[in-house]
Amino acid sequence: MRDFLPADKARRERVLAVIRERYRAHGFDEIETPVVEEYGRLHAGIGGDNEKLSFSVLKRGLDAEAIRAAADDPAALADLGLRYDLTVPLARFYATHRAQLPSVFRAIQMAPVWRAERPQKGRYRQFVQCDIDIIGDATPRAEAELMTASLDVLDALGLEGGTIRVNDRRALDAMLDVFGFAPDERPGVLITIDKLDKVGASGVVAELRERRATAAAVDAFAAYLDRPQAADTAFDDAGIRAALPAGIPDDVVEHLVGLGETVAAARGADAPLRFDPFLVRGMGYYTGTIFELAHPSVDYSLGGGGRYDGMIGRFLGQDVPAVGFSIGFERIVDLLQDAEDSGSRSLVLVHDRDVPLTTLLRLKADLVSAGTRVRLEQRSKNLKALLERSRADGYMSFATVSADTTAESLEIKPLD
């Protein structure tokens, strides 16, 4: 968990403002949920490994004896927990407020979440997620809206050239069935396949054998990985089928093809989508299309998501189609750490000690009313250090003020 100095905080807020504005332009509405949820909801078996990283809130009023008695039963010790993502709270929110929401609900959530991660570069125990979700639409249009809005965000932040890797959990399940993996071993098999980018084909095959997965299935999968492959395939019927083994249901392929056509129509060009039959994503609640946002400047994803049609039914008692996309805010902020607030007018007024307070505040009020951000600083012996600190805090210009300075005579200079 981190503190943020003024310049860091200002940069983060600028990025959040761009994300919020772009998502709202695409018809999404912002909501807010509490930072805590019921313990049972956070540990319902739908959050994958994140459930193990959740922070629990101890029940109020427990004495030492009660704590010792319940030491082996976490549910008896805690009744609440800090949210580890924004999807589980959204499902609860929709189930609670469904009667007040449109039949197709487009939600924005931009808020901190907490996970008991081992702190390291890029992994924090408190971090911001920026999610958009569409609830109530089972068609490829929902995924297409999420993808085009998120690509639009990257463009608005100056990160043009983003692409989205796409797969479908139904295609993964069908592929494992074609190869012959038993149903009870598939969760572990998917965990291993998800390491393909890190350990390569030989490493994945070796780990599958170490897991004692069905030998014939591992052989079939190894042969599939060794097949000749085109360097780049189009996101169309022929390209998707070429990347998959025979036997994948037609409706899954048709869904993916329709998604590509819809995104291409929205972007007015070829869809920046790449089919990846080995994209897994670890969350256990995904039921259909899954995707990750990539950018050529980095070798890690900048966001991702997928369809989770079964989650809301756990709270509502009936299934409702849902799909979501989460922007990796912390990663994007790190990429943009040198970005300037190009549209901001900000000014430091460096004044002498003898300037009347009424003059200073009148001058500041006039500038503020004209749309300028203003900071008052009394001149110090080390003027250079004062200006450097102001520049680090995000101010772009300065002016010196003496007792006889007026708004008309103010000489504004850049801080460089």
C-alpha positions in Angstrom: 0.0 0.0 0.0 1.5 3.3 -1.1 1.4 7.0 -0.4 1.3 9.3 -3.5 3.0 12.7 -3.6 1.1 15.6 -5.2 2.6 15.2 -8.7 1.9 11.4 -8.6 -1.7 11.9 -7.4 -2.3 14.6 -10.1 -1.1 12.2 -12.8 -3.3 9.4 -11.5 -6.3 11.7 -11.5 -5.6 12.9 -15.0 -5.5 9.3 -16.3 -8.7 8.4 -14.3 -10.4 11.4 -15.8 -9.6 10.3 -19.4 -10.8 6.7 -18.7 -14.0 7.9 -17.1 -14.8 10.4 -19.9 -14.2 7.8 -22.6 -16.3 5.1 -20.9 -19.1 7.6 -20.3 -18.9 8.6 -24.0 -19.6 5.0 -24.8 -22.8 4.9 -22.7 -21.6 3.5 -19.4 -22.8 4.8 -16.1 -20.7 5.0 -13.0 -21.7 3.2 -9.7 -20.1 2.8 -6.3 -20.1 -0.1 -3.9 -18.8 -0.5 -0.4 -15.2 -1.6 0.2 -16.4 -4.5 2.2 -18.6 -7.5 1.3 -20.0 -10.4 3.3 -17.3 -13.1 4.0 -19.4 -15.9 2.5 -19.9 -13.9 -0.8 -16.1 -13.3 -1.1 -15.4 -17.0 -0.5 -18.1 -18.6 -2.6 -15.7 -20.4 -4.9 -16.0 -17.9 -7.8 -12.9 -15.8 -7.2 -10.2 -18.3 -7.9 -6.9 -17.8 -6.2 -7.9 -14.2 -5.3 -10.1 -15.7 -2.5 -7.0 -16.9 -0.8 -5.6 -13.3 -0.9 -8.6 -11.6 0.5 -8.3 -9.5 3.7 -11.0 -10.6 6.3 -12.6 -8.4 8.9 -12.7 -9.9 12.4 -16.2 -10.1 13.9 -16.7 -7.3 16.5 -16.9 -8.2 20.1 -15.0 -11.5 20.1 -12.9 -12.1 23.2 -9.7 -14.2 23.3 -11.5 -17.4 24.3 -13.9 -17.1 21.3 -11.1 -16.4 19.0 -9.2 -19.5 20.2 -12.3 -21.6 19.9 -12.9 -20.6 16.3 -9.2 -20.7 15.2 -9.8 -23.4 12.7 -13.0 -21.9 11.2 -12.3 -18.6 9.4 -16.1 -18.1 8.8 -16.6 -18.1 12.5 -14.0 -15.4 13.0 -14.9 -13.1 10.2 -18.2 -12.0 8.7 -16.9 -9.3 6.3 -13.9 -8.9 4.0 -12.3 -6.2 1.8 -13.2 -6.7 -1.8 -10.5 -8.3 -3.9 -12.1 -7.2 -7.2 -15.0 -5.2 -8.5 -16.9 -8.1 -10.2 -18.2 -9.9 -7.2 -19.6 -6.6 -5.7 -21.2 -5.7 -9.0 -23.0 -9.1 -9.1 -24.4 -8.4 -5.6 -25.2 -4.8 -6.6 -27.2 -5.9 -9.6 -29.1 -8.6 -7.7 -30.0 -6.0 -5.1 -31.1 -3.2 -7.4 -32.3 -5.0 -10.5 -35.7 -3.4 -10.4 -34.2 0.1 -10.6 -31.9 -0.7 -13.5 -32.4 -0.9 -17.3 -32.8 -4.4 -18.9 -29.3 -4.0 -20.3 -27.1 -2.2 -17.7 -23.7 -0.7 -18.6 -21.7 0.0 -15.5 -18.4 1.8 -14.7 -16.5 1.1 -11.5 -13.3 2.9 -10.7 -12.1 2.1 -7.2 -9.4 0.5 -5.0 -9.4 -3.2 -4.2 -7.2 -5.2 -1.8 -5.3 -8.4 -2.0 -2.7 -9.9 0.4 -0.1 -10.1 -2.3 3.6 -10.5 -1.6 4.7 -7.0 -2.3 7.0 -6.7 -5.4 7.3 -4.5 -8.5 3.9 -4.3 -10.2 2.1 -6.1 -7.4 0.5 -4.1 -4.6 -1.8 -4.9 -1.7 -4.0 -1.9 -2.6 -4.6 -0.9 -6.2 -7.2 0.7 -8.4 -9.3 -1.2 -10.9 -11.2 0.4 -13.7 -14.0 -1.9 -14.8 -16.8 -1.7 -17.3 -19.5 -4.4 -17.4 -22.6 -5.1 -19.5 -25.3 -7.1 -17.8 -28.3 -8.4 -19.6 -26.9 -8.8 -23.1 -25.9 -12.3 -24.3 -24.9 -11.2 -27.8 -21.4 -10.5 -29.2 -22.4 -6.9 -29.2 -21.7 -6.7 -25.5 -18.1 -7.9 -25.8 -17.7 -5.7 -28.9 -18.8 -2.6 -26.9 -16.4 -3.4 -24.1 -13.5 -3.9 -26.5 -14.1 -0.8 -28.6 -14.5 1.4 -25.5 -11.3 0.0 -24.0 -9.3 0.5 -27.2 -10.7 4.0 -27.4 -9.3 4.6 -23.9 -5.8 3.6 -25.0 -6.0 5.9 -28.0 -7.1 8.8 -25.8 -4.2 8.2 -23.5 -1.7 8.3 -26.4 -1.2 4.5 -26.5 -2.4 3.8 -30.0 -1.7 0.4 -31.6 -3.3 -1.7 -28.9 -4.6 -5.2 -29.7 -6.8 -7.7 -27.9 -6.1 -11.4 -27.6 -9.4 -13.4 -27.6 -10.4 -16.9 -26.7 -13.5 -18.7 -25.4 -13.7 -20.9 -22.4 -16.1 -23.1 -24.3 -13.4 -23.6 -27.0 -10.9 -24.4 -24.3 -13.2 -27.0 -22.8 -14.0 -28.5 -26.2 -10.2 -28.6 -27.0 -9.4 -30.5 -23.8 -12.3 -32.9 -24.6 -10.9 -33.5 -28.1 -7.5 -34.3 -26.7 -9.0 -36.7 -24.1 -8.3 -35.0 -20.7 -10.6 -36.2 -18.0 -13.0 -33.6 -16.5 -11.6 -33.8 -13.0 -8.0 -33.0 -14.2 -8.9 -30.0 -16.5 -8.6 -27.2 -13.9 -5.0 -28.3 -13.3 -4.3 -28.7 -17.0 -5.6 -25.2 -17.7 -3.3 -23.8 -15.0 -0.4 -25.4 -16.8 -1.5 -24.3 -20.3 -1.7 -20.8 -18.9 2.1 -20.9 -18.5 2.8 -21.4 -22.2 4.1 -17.9 -22.7 6.5 -18.3 -19.8 7.9 -21.9 -20.1 7.2 -22.7 -23.8 5.6 -25.8 -25.3 8.2 -28.2 -24.0 7.8 -26.9 -20.5 4.1 -27.1 -20.6 4.2 -30.7 -21.8 6.8 -31.7 -19.2 4.6 -30.2 -16.4 1.5 -32.0 -17.7 3.4 -35.3 -17.5 4.6 -34.4 -14.0 0.9 -33.8 -13.1 0.3 -37.3 -14.3 -2.4 -36.1 -16.6 -3.9 -38.7 -19.0 -0.9 -39.8 -21.0 -2.7 -40.2 -24.4 -4.2 -36.7 -23.9 -0.8 -35.2 -23.2 0.6 -36.9 -26.4 -2.2 -35.5 -28.5 -1.7 -32.0 -27.0 2.0 -32.2 -27.7 1.4 -33.2 -31.3 -1.0 -30.3 -31.6 1.6 -27.8 -30.3 4.2 -29.2 -32.8 2.0 -28.8 -35.9 3.0 -26.3 -38.6 1.4 -22.9 -37.9 1.0 -19.8 -40.0 2.9 -16.8 -38.6 -0.3 -14.7 -38.4 -3.9 -15.7 -39.0 -6.8 -13.5 -39.7 -9.6 -13.2 -37.1 -12.2 -14.8 -39.3 -13.8 -18.2 -39.8 -10.8 -19.8 -41.6 -8.2 -18.3 -39.3 -10.0 -19.4 -36.1 -10.7 -22.9 -37.3 -7.0 -23.2 -38.5 -5.9 -22.4 -34.9 -8.1 -25.0 -33.3 -8.3 -28.8 -33.5 -11.2 -30.4 -35.4 -14.3 -31.0 -33.3 -14.8 -27.5 -31.8 -18.6 -26.7 -31.8 -19.6 -24.4 -34.7 -21.6 -22.1 -32.5 -18.5 -21.2 -30.6 -16.5 -20.3 -33.7 -19.5 -18.4 -35.1 -19.7 -16.4 -31.9 -16.0 -15.4 -32.2 -16.4 -14.6 -35.9 -19.4 -12.4 -35.2 -17.4 -10.6 -32.5 -14.6 -9.8 -34.9 -17.0 -8.4 -37.5 -18.7 -6.2 -35.0 -15.5 -4.7 -33.6 -14.2 -4.1 -37.2 -17.5 -2.3 -38.0 -17.2 -0.1 -34.9 -13.5 0.7 -35.4 -14.0 1.4 -39.1 -11.0 -0.8 -40.0 -9.7 -4.3 -39.6 -10.5 -5.5 -36.0 -7.3 -5.3 -33.8 -8.2 -8.8 -32.5 -5.9 -11.8 -32.3 -7.3 -15.3 -31.7 -5.2 -17.1 -29.0 -6.5 -20.7 -28.4 -4.2 -20.9 -25.3 -5.5 -17.8 -23.5 -6.9 -19.1 -20.2 -7.4 -16.3 -17.6 -7.6 -17.8 -14.2 -10.8 -16.6 -12.7 -13.2 -19.5 -12.2 -16.3 -17.5 -13.0 -15.7 -17.1 -16.8 -18.2 -19.0 -19.0 -17.5 -17.8 -22.5 -15.5 -15.2 -24.3 -12.2 -14.2 -22.6 -9.8 -11.5 -23.6 -6.6 -9.5 -22.7 -5.5 -6.1 -23.8 -2.0 -5.9 -25.2 0.3 -3.0 -26.4 3.5 -3.3 -28.4 5.4 -1.2 -25.9 5.2 -3.8 -23.2 5.3 -7.6 -22.9 2.5 -7.9 -20.3 -1.3 -7.3 -20.6 -2.8 -3.9 -19.8 -6.2 -5.3 -19.0 -8.6 -8.1 -19.6 -11.9 -9.7 -18.8 -14.6 -12.1 -20.1 -18.1 -13.3 -19.9 -19.4 -14.6 -16.6 -23.0 -15.6 -17.2 -23.3 -17.8 -14.2 -22.2 -15.4 -11.4 -25.3 -13.2 -10.9 -27.5 -16.2 -10.7 -25.8 -17.2 -7.5 -27.2 -14.0 -5.8 -30.4 -13.6 -7.8 -31.7 -17.1 -8.2 -31.8 -16.9 -12.0 -29.0 -16.6 -14.6 -28.4 -13.2 -16.2 -25.8 -12.8 -19.0 -22.9 -10.6 -18.0 -19.5 -9.6 -19.4 -16.8 -7.3 -18.1 -13.5 -5.6 -19.0 -10.9 -4.3 -16.5 -8.2 -1.8 -17.5 -4.9 -2.4 -15.7 -4.8 1.1 -14.2 -1.6 0.8 -12.3 0.3 -0.6 -15.3 -1.1 2.2 -17.6 -0.1 4.9 -15.1 3.4 3.5 -15.0 3.6 3.7 -18.8 2.4 7.3 -18.7 4.5 8.6 -15.8 6.2 11.2 -18.0 3.0 12.4 -19.5 2.2 16.1 -19.0 -1.2 17.6 -18.4 -1.0 19.5 -21.7 -4.4 21.2 -21.3 -3.8 22.5 -17.8 -3.1 26.2 -17.0 -1.1 26.3 -13.8 0.8 29.2 -12.3 3.0 29.8 -9.2 2.9 33.4 -7.9 6.2 34.1 -6.2 5.7 37.2 -4.0 7.8 39.5 -1.9 7.3 39.6 1.8 5.9 43.1 1.7 3.1 42.4 -0.8 -0.3 43.1 0.9 -2.4 40.0 1.5 -5.4 41.7 -0.1 -3.4 42.3 -3.3 -2.2 38.7 -3.4 -5.7 37.2 -2.9 -7.3 39.6 -5.3 -4.8 38.7 -8.0 -5.2 35.0 -7.3 -9.0 35.2 -7.4 -8.9 36.9 -10.8 -6.6 34.2 -12.2 -8.6 31.4 -10.7 -11.9 32.8 -12.1 -10.2 32.8 -15.6 -9.5 29.0 -15.3 -5.9 29.0 -14.0 -4.7 26.9 -11.1 -2.7 29.1 -8.8 -0.3 28.6 -5.9 1.1 31.4 -3.7 4.8 31.1 -2.7 6.8 33.6 -0.7 10.1 34.3 -2.4 13.0 32.4 -0.7 16.7 32.8 -0.8 16.9 29.7 -3.0 14.5 30.7 -5.8 15.8 27.9 -8.0 14.9 25.2 -5.5 11.4 26.7 -5.0 10.7 26.7 -8.8 12.1 23.1 -9.2 9.7 21.9 -6.4 6.8 23.7 -8.1 7.7 22.1 -11.4 7.8 18.6 -9.8 4.3 19.3 -8.3 3.0 19.8 -11.8 3.0 23.6 -12.2 3.8 24.8 -15.7 4.6 28.5 -15.2 5.5 31.2 -12.7 5.4 35.0 -12.2 6.9 37.2 -9.6 4.7 39.6 -7.7 5.8 42.9 -6.0 3.8 45.4 -4.1 2.8 47.3 -7.2 2.1 44.3 -9.5 -1.3 44.2 -11.2 -3.0 41.5 -13.3 -2.2 43.5 -16.4 1.5 43.9 -15.5 2.0 40.2 -14.5 4.8 38.7 -16.5 4.3 34.9 -16.8 7.3 32.7 -17.6 7.4 28.9 -18.3 8.8 26.6 -15.6 11.5 24.6 -17.5 
